[in-house]
Amino acid sequence: VPYIGLGLSYLKEKISNNDTAIVKKSDWKIVPQYIIGLDLDLPTVTFAGSMEYRYINTNFEFNNEKKDSKYHVFLFKTRLKF
């Protein structure tokens, strides 16, 4: 069963610059998630599985410059059905 979803994440980022010792931690913020997934739920099997792809786009400020950050998350999940 394919599905598409939207969600919100509560995210805090730690940004570091490899050239210098500068480390910036962002405040906690709410960012949107875009989700595409596929559920596999067979009636005769006690396990169910799913695959999910999430895309999260957020922005932050580092050294007085606005930066964009994009996350691509792939999830593979298995569930035991009772």
C-alpha positions as CSV (number, residue, x, y, z in Angstrom):
1,V,0.0,0.0,0.0
2,P,1.8,3.2,-1.1
3,Y,1.3,6.4,0.8
4,I,2.3,10.0,0.7
5,G,2.4,12.2,3.9
6,L,3.4,15.5,5.4
7,G,4.8,15.9,8.8
8,L,6.6,18.2,11.2
9,S,9.9,17.6,12.9
10,Y,11.4,19.1,16.0
11,L,15.1,19.6,14.9
12,K,18.3,20.9,16.4
13,E,21.4,21.1,14.2
14,K,25.1,21.2,15.1
15,I,27.1,22.8,12.3
16,S,30.9,22.7,12.3
17,N,33.5,24.2,9.9
18,N,36.3,21.8,9.1
19,D,38.8,24.6,8.4
20,T,38.4,26.3,11.8
21,A,37.2,25.3,15.3
22,I,33.9,27.2,14.8
23,V,30.9,25.1,16.0
24,K,27.4,26.5,15.8
25,K,24.4,24.9,17.5
26,S,21.0,26.0,16.3
27,D,17.9,26.5,18.4
28,W,15.3,23.8,18.4
29,K,12.9,24.5,15.6
30,I,10.0,22.9,13.8
31,V,10.6,22.0,10.1
32,P,8.4,20.3,7.6
33,Q,8.8,16.7,6.3
34,Y,7.7,15.2,3.1
35,I,7.1,11.5,3.2
36,I,6.7,8.8,0.6
37,G,6.3,5.2,1.8
38,L,5.2,1.7,1.0
39,D,3.6,-0.8,3.4
40,L,3.7,-4.5,3.0
41,D,1.1,-6.2,5.2
42,L,0.3,-9.8,4.2
43,P,-2.7,-11.4,6.1
44,T,-1.0,-14.8,6.7
45,V,2.3,-13.6,8.0
46,T,2.9,-12.3,11.5
47,F,5.4,-9.7,10.3
48,A,4.7,-6.6,8.4
49,G,7.3,-4.3,6.7
50,S,7.6,-0.9,5.3
51,M,10.0,1.3,3.4
52,E,9.9,5.1,3.8
53,Y,11.7,8.1,2.3
54,R,11.7,11.4,4.1
55,Y,12.9,14.7,2.8
56,I,13.5,17.5,5.3
57,N,14.6,21.0,4.3
58,T,15.7,23.6,6.8
59,N,17.8,26.7,7.0
60,F,20.2,28.2,9.6
61,E,22.7,31.0,10.0
62,F,26.4,30.2,10.2
63,N,29.1,32.9,10.4
64,N,26.5,35.6,9.5
65,E,25.5,33.7,6.4
66,K,22.2,32.0,5.7
67,K,22.6,28.4,4.8
68,D,20.2,25.7,3.5
69,S,20.3,22.2,4.8
70,K,18.6,19.2,3.2
71,Y,18.2,15.8,4.7
72,H,17.3,12.6,2.8
73,V,16.2,9.8,5.1
74,F,15.5,6.2,4.1
75,L,13.8,4.0,6.6
76,F,13.2,0.2,6.4
77,K,10.9,-1.0,9.2
78,T,9.6,-4.4,10.4
79,R,6.7,-4.9,12.7
80,L,5.5,-7.9,14.6
81,K,1.7,-8.2,14.5
82,F,-0.1,-9.5,17.6
